[in-house]
């Protein structure tokens, strides 16, 4: 008998529909799997055969041919185990074809017939909804992930035997009930610092608030122990919560990458990624034989933090320029081109010199001028030019920290950030999501206008500090964000003066 079951495979950032066609014919026992499967799919027969046998069903004695259509699309992932098994069981008339044709099936099988947590379920569920399927059938550990898709029936099982029992009765299987508790607790995936734990560092705290409000990239420079990493790790805590569309994007990326824990639902927390400086350019930007998302995409709608920035390989840092400018990454391979989203807030930290103490008045620097110059030259001018806020963080003595009171909490700062972002959303793009940091061209001229005295001050600063055209625009955008935090309609001279200090002071004078 012939059977046809709907499934899907992950291709880049998308899920592509696949049909599993099975034909059982007479002759010598055997199994053929065709349709351009990768290694994990080619090995599925061993898992499927054992799962069916250990679930109490006898395989037919004839020849089994399974085709994965379309035949010219490469299929990958263990999520095709379940649809292959269901197609065989449908061919054996153990599952009614009239029921199975209404659903997309996805899931990995263990040898004893258990359904295992599988990556890429959320994009497959979205495809099922788009194509008009009644629902999706999957492992129980993936149920909450699929339940975030509205108007899609989700049917989950723990074992293959449960699935056959539910479908073989001739009645429609009972769907899972949405519980509306899809949020994964924040501390289970990402760990942040609270702003209340940061004492002193008034300028750096203010820079964090400006960065969060306008979506501006930021870098901290200072000696060891000054609190650069602590400041950067507090940045996600003052960002607004993800809305549903943003949360869906983030959850989709983590599902494709296989980083969504079993039983997790919609990720409601802003991502925070902090890869080690030994990371490769492919791991950072994405790619591989079958292109997948990298760290820049895993930080989408969140924060990408690179600590000890000059220690990263130059080739790794230079690939950041595309996502920092466009908010996406295009990965091209011979077989396909994939576009991954990568709109993140970039944060970095670095020492001012190899030993770290060249700007510390209380410690002696052992680096000569040549070593410091070589250290700084690891960061290219074009890369630093894309970092809006460049802040020097001095090291405070222990007794100074003990005397200083605790700062404002992240919740208090976040309230101001949310107000500023709401102003931008309604002004910059008529209710859209365009933050100040993403404005360009005529929109900068229109929304960042300044009076003649402020214009003269900005031109004088640009000449003195050799600001590039991009650096000039960055100052205007930062000033616009500072004005938004003050709920001011126009950019005043004090807003512009504050913006200038983030581009014209500290370590980066020679590169501004």
Buried (B, 14 or more C-beta within 10 A) or exposed (E): EEBBBBBBBBBBBBBBBBBBBBBBEEEEEEBEBEBEBBEBBEBBBEBBBBBBBBBEBEBBEBBBBBBBBEEEBBBBBBBBBBBBBBBBBBBBEBBBBEBBBBBBBBBBBBEEBBBBBBBBBBBBBBBBBEEEBBBBBBBBBBBBBBBBBEEBBBBBBEBBBBBBEBBBEEEBBEBBEBEEEBBBEBEEBBEBBBBBBBBBBEBBBBBBBBBBBBBBBBBBBBBEEBBBBBBBBBBBBBBBEBEEEBBBBBBBBBBBBEBBEEEBBBBBBBBBBBBEBEBEBBBBBBBEEBBBBBBBBBBBBBBBBBBBBBBBBEEBBBBBBBBBEEBBBBBEEEEEEBBBBBBBBBBBBBBBBBBBBBBBEEBEBEBEEEBBEEBBEBBBBBBBBBBBBBBBBBBBEEEEEEEBEEBBBBEEBBBBBBBBBEBBBEBBBEEEBBBBBBBEEEBBEEBBEBEEEBEEBBEEBBEEBEBBEEBBBBBBBBBBBBBBBBEBEEBBBBBBBBBBBBBBBBBBEEBB
